[in-house]
Amino acid sequence: MSENLPPEADDPGRRDFLKFAAAGVLGAAYAGLVGYPVYRYLASPVEKAAAEGEVKEVVLDDALKTPKNAALMFKFGQKPSMLIHHEDDTWTALSAVCTHLGCTVGYEPDKKIIFCPCHGGTYDPNSGANLGGPPPKPLVEYKVQVSEGKIVVRRG
């Protein structure tokens, strides 16, 4: 019977279906390629906040070996942090994330300041208060407890 019909009467239905199906598959793949990174970007602050909220304390077993007027870098959850052993044998634990643009800060024992190398911000190593430069807020301070050969750092 198909001999009586013109050739284009039989093929367009299949061709249109294949074109439509191919366009749908390509469209779905494109949406996934564009949509997934956008989803991860928007969801990551929520996931990070949840992960940070789960960590309440960090135990630093070898921290007591830190010499006076020196700092020990460690992770509190996913964030870099520092434990400073002062010359008067007191301890301070602070976030090591600059409040200006999120760079990692470091302790400079010769000047007795915390310094951000990105834009020159400075912080007080005893309290985390911002002393100069562009940082708008102080560093996050944690509670420090020295006990039985270890140091426990907790959220404040």
HUTA-V187178 format. One record per residue. RES is the residue in three letters. D_LAST is the distance of its C-alpha to the last C-alpha in whole Angstrom. Layout:
# HUTA-V187178
res-><RES,RES>
d_last-><D_LAST,D_LAST>
This chain:
# HUTA-V187178
res-><MET,SER,GLU,ASN,LEU,PRO,PRO,GLU,ALA,ASP,ASP,PRO,GLY,ARG,ARG,ASP,PHE,LEU,LYS,PHE,ALA,ALA,ALA,GLY,VAL,LEU,GLY,ALA,ALA,TYR,ALA,GLY,LEU,VAL,GLY,TYR,PRO,VAL,TYR,ARG,TYR,LEU,ALA,SER,PRO,VAL,GLU,LYS,ALA,ALA,ALA,GLU,GLY,GLU,VAL,LYS,GLU,VAL,VAL,LEU,ASP,ASP,ALA,LEU,LYS,THR,PRO,LYS,ASN,ALA,ALA,LEU,MET,PHE,LYS,PHE,GLY,GLN,LYS,PRO,SER,MET,LEU,ILE,HIS,HIS,GLU,ASP,ASP,THR,TRP,THR,ALA,LEU,SER,ALA,VAL,CYS,THR,HIS,LEU,GLY,CYS,THR,VAL,GLY,TYR,GLU,PRO,ASP,LYS,LYS,ILE,ILE,PHE,CYS,PRO,CYS,HIS,GLY,GLY,THR,TYR,ASP,PRO,ASN,SER,GLY,ALA,ASN,LEU,GLY,GLY,PRO,PRO,PRO,LYS,PRO,LEU,VAL,GLU,TYR,LYS,VAL,GLN,VAL,SER,GLU,GLY,LYS,ILE,VAL,VAL,ARG,ARG,GLY>
d_last-><85,82,85,86,83,82,79,77,77,75,73,71,69,68,67,65,63,62,61,59,57,57,55,53,52,51,49,47,46,46,43,41,41,40,38,36,34,34,32,30,29,28,26,24,21,21,21,19,16,17,17,13,12,14,12,9,10,13,15,17,20,22,19,21,24,22,25,24,23,22,20,19,18,17,16,13,14,17,15,16,14,15,14,16,18,20,23,22,21,17,14,12,10,10,12,15,16,18,17,21,23,20,22,21,20,21,21,24,25,28,27,23,22,20,23,23,26,27,27,27,23,22,18,18,17,15,13,13,15,18,21,24,25,25,21,20,16,14,12,9,7,5,6,9,12,15,18,21,22,19,15,12,9,6,4,0>
